């Protein structure tokens, strides 16, 4: 399953990588793509292993705000 999240606070490639690395730690996440320019994070995940809320919490734990 794929979800696109609106994320505020990402400014550069370092920010994108920080979000991607944090998400990759989640069991059940297949792929994550972050775009500072578009303020989005797109995650492909296994909904039987993790939830969107867990992904949001992970992004927020590294310092960014998930707004949608």
LINPE-V626934 format. One line per field, one symbol per residue. phi: phi as a letter, one per 30 degrees, with the letter a starting at -180 (. if undefined). psi: psi as a letter, one per 30 degrees, with the letter a starting at -180 (. if undefined). burial: b if it has 24 or more other C-alpha atoms within 12 Angstrom, else e. A space follows every 50 residues. Layout:
# LINPE-V626934
phi: ???
psi: ???
burial: ???
This chain:
# LINPE-V626934
phi: .cbccdbcjdcadddedddddddddddjcdabbcbddchbbcbcbcddcb cddddedddddcjbccca
psi: kkkkkkkkfkfaeeeeeeeeeeeffkkfkekkkkjeefhlkkkjljffel leeeeeeeeefgglkjf.
burial: eebbbbbbbbeeeebbebbbebbeebeebebbbbbbeebbbbbbbeeeee ebebbbebbbeeebebee
